[in-house]
Amino acid sequence: MHMKSTLSLPATIAALQLVQGFGRELAVLADFDTNRINAIMLACEEAFVAIVERAAADPIEPVLICGELTPLELTLSFSDREMPPSPDEDELPHLDAWHLDAAQLNGMGRLLIRAASDEALWQSLGQEGNRLTLIFKRTAASISMEHTPETIPDRHQPPAEEQTYIIRRATLEDDWYRIARTIFYAYGHTYHRDDIYYPERLKELNRAGRLVSVVAVTATGDIAGHYALELGGPGQISSKQYVVAESCMAVVTPGHRGQGLLKQMRKQLESEACRLRLHGLFSQPAANQPLSQQINETFGALPCALSLALLASSPHFQTTTEDQTAQRESCLLYFKPLTPVAPRRIYPPVRHQAMLRETYQACGIPVTVAQISGTAAGTSQVSAHYLAALDLGTIRVEVVGADIAAALQAARNDLCRKTGARVLNLTVCLTCPGAAETCAAAERLGFFYGGLAPLYDDGEDVLRMQYLDTTLDITRLTVAGPFANRLLDYVEADRRRVGHTLAPGWQ
């Protein structure tokens, strides 16, 4: 079922029951259970009341509530033109930079977004107003439901006999169940992306063009491996066009490892990427999996960014080793161009200019630094996105205006207050003027260098910055290759610099 509907209401508390009813009826159509329906109704209440509290005594502009139901998810968006709170009215409590958990968070908002929605997106649209979008993934049968921790298959399988494998696109009706089972056999309950455990979600994501799955099939017809392209995944959600995609969800079952299947599937995956006219691929191997990093380099990809504490810790994710770390997993970003990249003209912050030049050179991308003249004017547009599965907040700067510092602070506060996120990633367009001003404003809020992501956002290069309020032992990271180690040293040095320069009451 695919359905869209819109409700237009005045920003008054008298309309609250209509809002709750709208959310409830869509949740019923989505086949959610009673608990989820009630949580969605409460989330609708929280979103609408927040708008009413900002509204004038006699509001003129209506609130538009849009609902969209697809086979994958229910999306509810709340659009208004009310005045957002100023940074002075919405400051985080004054507390130590690394102990945000002690803050008096908005308990109901945090609970609802974490418990009810899988994703939450706040957008400041300048003169067009504000928008909150909540995404609720529809329930489906998970392959992991078939097993308890005691029935996870033995991963120490004997090596399979040498054979010829068929490498192909996943298109058959029973492929989706077998892919999910393959992932489960390799990782148990611990893989950090939930989608891959749900056959129906895998099928629909491929049908919708958001995933391109490639499989390795044995002589007896079993699926021994899986590798996928993802378009518009985490970090690219607000983009309107994709010229690069992430190579991800790579797995080979234990008995078939050592047969070169990853290389064979990667070759097919790159052919699919070229068919889609993509200009490049990126991947994000864990920073304690040097073998995965080395495999990326053998494919011609090079590291260009490092995201500290990117992935939520176990039980969402564990490495293929038995080491169970308590801290979140850090990831490197690797990039491989599939077509020659035209010379880039960038507006980098002076502080990071040399490192960015070095990274462009390592990736084989020609670059020139533009002269910056004047300061930004007008109103900024910034979006803040929370990904519940990763417990991660992302901020995307869409337009840099004179109020960029206030816009970034509001976005950070939305994520920290309303979701309790302690790890945030920020993307700043390097090929547009205003990157230096944005970087300076972000550093005053506690963000530090993350790296370069070429062609990442609507085909533009972005500077990745990051904000951490969680324990991280940097010595537990293991990176392979000289430039990956260079990145690690640079990122950690900048993290310490920003942390040391933050003044008391920095919020």
N, C-alpha and C positions, 0 to 999 in steps of 0.2 A: 504494500500500500504506500502511495506517495500522495501526501495531502498538504496544502498550504492554507492558512487562514490568518486573518488579522482582526484584532479588536482595538477600537479607538475609544479611549475613556478620558474624562477629566482627571487631573491630578488631585483628587480628593479622596479621603478615607471612605466616603460613602460608596465608592466603586469597588472596594476591596473584595466583596463577595463575588462579583463578576469575574475578577481576576483569578480568584481561587477556583471558581467553577470552570473557567477556560482551561486552566492547567490540568484540572482533574479529568475533564472529558478527553483531552488529548492523551493523558497518561493511560486512561482506560483503553483507548483505541490502540495504544502501543503495547497492550497486554502486560503492563507492569503489575506486580503483586500489590497487595494493600499497603504494606509498609513503604514501598517505593512511591506509590501514589500519594500517600500522606506527606512524605518528605518533599515531593515535587510541589504539592500545594503550599507547604510552608516556605519553600524556596521562592515561589511566586509572591507570597505575602511579604517576605523579607525584601525582595527586589522592588516591589511597588511601594511599600511604606517608605523605603529610603528615598524614592523620588518625591513622594508627598511631603516628606520632611524638608526637602530643599525648595519646594514650590512656594510661589507667592501666595498671599492670603486669598486672592481671587484669580486663580490660574486661567490663562487664555489658551495656551498651546496644549493640545491633547497629548496623552501618552499612547504610543502605538505599541501593542503587544503582538508579535508575530509568532505563529507556531508552524513548524514544518515537520512532518512525519515522513520518514523514509524507512526502507527495510533495515537500515543500520542504526538509526538514532532518532530521538525526538529533540528538536532544537526550539528553544523559547528565547526570544529577544525582546528587550524592553528599551524603547527609544524615547527620549524626552529632550526638551530644550530648556530645562531648568538650569539654574546656576549651580555648578559644582562647588563643593566647599573649597575655600582658599587654603593654601598650605598652612597658614597660621592657625586656621581652625581645625586642621586635620593632622597636626603633627603627631608623630609617634611619641610615646613617653620618653623622657630623658633617661637613658640607661646605657649600660656598657654595650659597645658595638657588637660584641660577640655573644650576647646573652639575651636575644630577643624573646626567648620563651618566658622571661620574667614579665613581659609587658601585659597590660590589661587588654587583651584582644577583645574584639567584638564577638562574644561567645556564640551567639545564635548564628550570625553570618558565617563564621568560620565552620561551625558544625554542619550547617546546611550545605555549604559548597563542598566540603570534604565528603559528606555522607550521601548527598543526593545527586550531585552532578559530577560527570566524569571530566568535563572541561568547563571553564568559566572565562569569558573574555570581556574585559572592560575597554571601551573605546571612547576617547575624547576626540570629537569630530569638529572642533572649532565652532564656527557659526552654525553648523548643522546639529549641534547639541551633543548628547551622550548616548551610549548604547551599552547595555549589558546583555551578553548572550550566554545562555546556559545550555549545555549539551548533555543529554542523558542517553547512553548507549542502551539499545534494546537488548533484552535478555535472550539468551540462546543456550543451546546445549554445549557444554565445554567438554573436551576430550578428557580433561583432568578429573571430571566428576566420576569417571569410570574407575578411578583408582584412589586408594588411601595411601598415605606415606609408606605403609608396609607393603604395598603391592606395586611400587615403582619398579619397572623392569631393571634387570641387572645390566649395568652399563659396561661391565667387563666381559663383553662378548668375544668369542674367538674370531680372528680375522676371517673374512669371507674369501672364498676361492677367487682367484684372478678371473676376470670376466670382462665383457664389453657392456658398457652402460649406455642407455639411451638418454640423451640430454634434450629436454623439450619444454615448451610452455605447459603450464598446468591448465588444462581445459576440461578434462573429463569429470563427470559428475562425482565419482568417488575419489578424485584427487584430493579434495579439501579435507575429508576425514583422514586420509592417509598422511597428508602433510602435518596435520595437527598431531597425529599419533607419532610421527617421526620426531617432531620437536619434543614431545613429551618423553619419548624414549631416551633422547639425548640429554635433556635438562630436567626431567621430573617436573615439579611444580614451580621451578625457580626462574624461568625465563622472564625478563623484565617487561615484555610486551604482551599484554593479555590477549590481543586480537588473534594471535596465532594459535591459541588453544580452542578457538571457536570455528568449526568448519563452515558454518553458514556465514559468519563475518568474513572469513577468508574469501569465500565465493563472491560475496557482494562487493568487497573491496576491489577484487580483480575485475568484476563486471563493470564497476563504476570507473575503472581506470586509475584508481588511487594506489593500487598495487599491481605489479607484474611479477608473477611467480614462475620460477624455473625449477624443474625437478630433475633429479638423476634417478633413473628407473633401472632396476636389476634385470637380469635375464629371466627371472621368474615373475616379473611384473611388480615387485615391491618397490616402494619409494625409499631410496637410501640417502637422499639429500635434498635440500631446498635452499634457494637463494632468491632474493626479491629486490625489485626496484620499488621505492616508495616515493610518490609525488605528493608534496604538501604535507609532509610529516611534521613532527614537533619542531618548532622553530621557523617553519615556513607556512604556518597556518593562515596568516593574514595576507600572504602573497596572492596576486591575481593571475600570474602566469609562472610556469615553471620551465626554466631552461636547463636546470640541473636536477638530479634526483639522488636519493640516498640508496646505496646498495646495502642491504640489511637482511636480517633474519636468515643468516647463513648457518647451515647446520649439516653435518654428515653423521649418520648413526655410527656408534662405536665400532661395529663390526666391519664397516666399509671405509674406515679412515686409512690414509696412506695410499689410496688408489688415484690420487690426483683429481678427485671429483670437484673440489672447490674451484680449481683452475678451469676445468671443463665447463662448469656452470657459469663461472664469471665470464668466460668467452661468449657464451650464449646471451648472458645478461647485457653485455656491452653491445651485442648485435641488436638486441631489443631496444636499448637506449638510442642507438643510431637510427633505428626505424622510427622512433618517436621524435627524432630530430633534436635530441637533447645535446647541449654543448659540453656537458661534463657530469662526472659522478663524484659524490663524496661519501665517506663512510666514517663511522665513529667507534673504532675499537676501544676496549677498556684499556686504561693506562696501567694495568697490571697484567696484561696479556701480550707480552712481547712477540709471541709467535703470530698472533693476529695482525699486529702492526707490521711485522716483516712480510707477511703475505700481501698486505696492501702495497708495500713498496715493490714487491716482485711484479705486481700488476701495473706498475708505473705511477702509482699515487704517492703523493708527498705530504707530510704533515704541515699544517698551516695554522692550527689553533689547538688550545688545550682548555677543556672545560672541567674545572675542579668540582668534585662532588655532584656531578650531573645526575646520576641515577640513584633513586632511593635504595637503601640497603636491603639485605635479605629480610623478608622472604621473597621480595619481588625479583631479585637478581642474585646470582652467584656465579663465580667463575667456573671454568671447567676443572679447576683444581679443587681440593677439599678444604682450602682455606676459607673459613667463614669470618670475614671481617665485620666489625661493628660499624665501620664508617661507610658513607656513601661512596659509590664508584665514580672515579674520574674517567674522562674519555678524551682521546685525541680526535681531531678532525683531519681527515686525509682528503685530498682533492686530486682528481685526474681529469685533465681536459680531453674531450673526445674530438674536438675540432680546434684549429688554431684560434687562440684568444686574441682579439684585437687589442692594441695598446690601450691601457687604462689611464685615465686622467683623474687623480684623486686629490682630496682636500684633507689630508691627515692632520691630527694634532702633532705639534712640533715634537713633543716628548717621545712619541712612538714612531716618528717618521723613519728613523734608521732601521728599526726592527721590521716595519712594514715593507720597506724596500728590500730588505734581506729575504723576507718571506716571498715576495713577488718573484725575486730572482730565483729562489729555490724551486718555485713552481713553474719557472720558465715563462712567466707572463711579463711582457714589457710594460713599464709604468712611468708616468711623469707626474711630478707634484705641481699642482696649480697654485698660483698666488691667491691668497685670501684677501679680499678687500671689503671693508665695512663689516657690520654686524647684522645678524638676522633681524627681520621685522615681521610683524603680523602675529598670528596665533598659531601655536604648535598643535600638531595632531599626534597623539601617542596612544598605542593600544597596550593593554596589560592582559596576559593570558595565563591561566592556571591549569596545569595538567595534573589531574588527581593521581593517575597511575604512576607518574614519576615523582609526585610531590614537588613539582618544579614550577616556578613562575618565569614567564618570559615577557620582555618589554620590547616593543618595536616602535622606533621613531619614524613616523611617516612624513611629517612636515616639521621643520625646525623654525620656530618663531622666536620673538623676543622673550616669550615667557617659558622657554624650554626648561629652565631650572625648576620652576613651579610645576610644570607638566610632568617632569620625571619624578619629582617628589610625590605628587599625587598618585602616579602609577605605582611607585614602590609601596606607598602606604596602603593602597587598595589591596595589593597582593599580600603584604605582611599582616595587615589587620584582619582582612576578611577571609583569608585562607590559612594563615599561620605559616606561609611559605618562608623558609629560611635560606633557600638557594634561588637566586634570580639570574637570568641571562638577559643581556641587553644587546640589541643589534642597531648599529648606527651606519647609515649609508655613507660610504667613503667617496663615492663619485658625485656627491652633491655638496654644495657649500653648507656649512653649519656643523660639519662633523667635529671640528676642533672645539667649538663652543659646547656642543653636546657632551663631548668627552670630559671637558673641564667641569661642567655641572654635575655629571655622573660621579666623578671622582670625589667631589665634595659630599656626595651621599653615600660613599663607601664602595663604589664600583672600581674594579681594577682591570687590567689588560687581560684579554682572553685570546685574541689572535685575529687572523684574516679568514674570511669565507668568500672566495671568489664567485661571482655570478649567482649568489645565494638568494637574493631577494628581488624578484621581478627582473632578474638578469643583472642586477647591480651588485657590486662588491660591498661587503659590510665589514665593519669593525665589530668584533664580539667583545663585550665586557661582561663582568660577572661580579656578583655580590654574594658573600657567604656569611651566614651566622650559624655555623655548625662546626663541630670538631673535625679536624682533618690533619692526619699525620702524613706530611708530604713524603717522608722517607719510605712509606709503604708503596709508593708508585714506582713502577718499573717501565721505562720507555726504551725503545730500541732505535738505534740510528743517531747520528750526530746532531741532525737538525731537531729531532724530537727532544733530545736532551737540552739543546739550546733553548727551545721553547719552554721547557719545564723550568729552567733556571730563570728565564726572563719573567715568566708569569709569577713565580714565587717571589722574586725580588719586588715586583710591582705590587703584589698583595701586601707585602711587609711595608712598602713605602706608603701606600694609601692608609693602612691601618695605623701607622705611626704618626701620620700627619693629621688624622682626624682630631678635632678639638673637642673638649668636653661639651656635652649638649649638642653634638654634631647633627642630631636628627632635625 
